[in-house]
């Protein structure tokens, strides 16, 4: 038979018992962590009607979403490429609370295109979202929860990258760029392609302070001193820009790890509205977690609520965490029909111990099973013996 | 110039390597090995923390994107094909300059329906013709593109033109200008964040050198 039959599609992977055990351990610890911060788990559907799934995020996620036709309704279904909009829909339509709502989630997502870094098309997305509060306090809480997530995953040196989409947006508006120009310039800005940025601004016939400020934006990145420099360079900018810089400074000061500010970093520009952040680890070519504020996503669902959140790929976090699996004792119970033995097995299993019942022909495979103890009978009854 | 963290720079052999070395020399970085004779692919430099890796031009964006190198020098032509995803392109080094052209016989009509275009630069060719709403048939070639119109494989080619001599020798002429090409410094996004001080120092020093020239 053709061996290629057993291969998985490109960018799709699976976890074998050892890896799955490590991941499951981490998953439980993280969900417990979120619960201890008051974030309640939601389990969102794997497929949804496409128009609902892409509400408010069409431009960012449309190409990434794998589609199929629902045989029952004839409507298009999308397989989720990101759980964040689903959680927003749940907050807007299902919960409808006035109070701030804290939700967390974990689940596989499917992406049409592999992530350019890990090559994965099926990340295991884990994240938390806070709805209904528009201040710096909620951004700070989400940021710290992201950092706590990374620490719990065993990552020590974490670098935080902070940006604010409001800065570029306000400058583009100030310069009078129309939508198409704004996005073309955004693409160049994302690559910090200084030569292209200058060229585009020239093509748009821009000059004076608006052009100078947009030109300078790609270089405004670095430690906290860059913010003072930004206030100077962007002195002529609208108030929104200065408010955003103040916001970044305040948020950065409260943060528990080294912060790198980048005023031209925009990430999911279409649906982000305020602060955007990402975490990096030394030696990793790409970000390991990301998040930010996206206040308008609820509008598409008819109920705009301020929102902020973060997410990461749990499989990626697990791969970065080099801790070996700690093996639990495994007890082998002989294939003997005995009421006392049954009782003993039930008791051990209730205590959380692993008890494997011997099957005929299994005796030789003890080493392969990782057996550490066996149950043996003596005058006093069944007792555990080390292998 | 001293670096606090290890920095790896990816260069491609040939012209880019030859033209980049003087720039690096001016900011105080030069390879220890004799570049004419060495067969090594990783070169140590006079700076303890700086290494050069020698790879194929088209592989440079890939190495940098995945973080296997912090910086790279590569042509804009290569970047246009690669897409530039996950990279910063902070500097135009203004070396290895040339232009991307549509070329063919002097009487070639580039506006015919389903024009057949042969090129190594399929992405750039597609973008150029699609931008004016023209559907084309693309034939991917890896070299000697000038041959394609001569043997009737394609109506026109899209290729880099420096002096135009190769085209001329084969009876072809540049027909339509696509874009200027030069070598760019590219940087890995994560390196930029985690080794920011060194990265910025390196880029600023290079920028000063280029602006002086």
Interface residues (C-beta under 8 A of the other chain):
Chain A: X116 X117 X159 X161 X191 X192 X193 X194 X195 X196 X218 X221 X222 X223 X260 X262 X278 X280 X281 X282 X283 X284 X285 X286 X287
Chain B: X65 X66 X67 X68 X84 X85 X86 X87 X88 X89 X90 X91 X92 X184 X187 X188 X189 X190 X191 X192 X193 X194 X196 X200
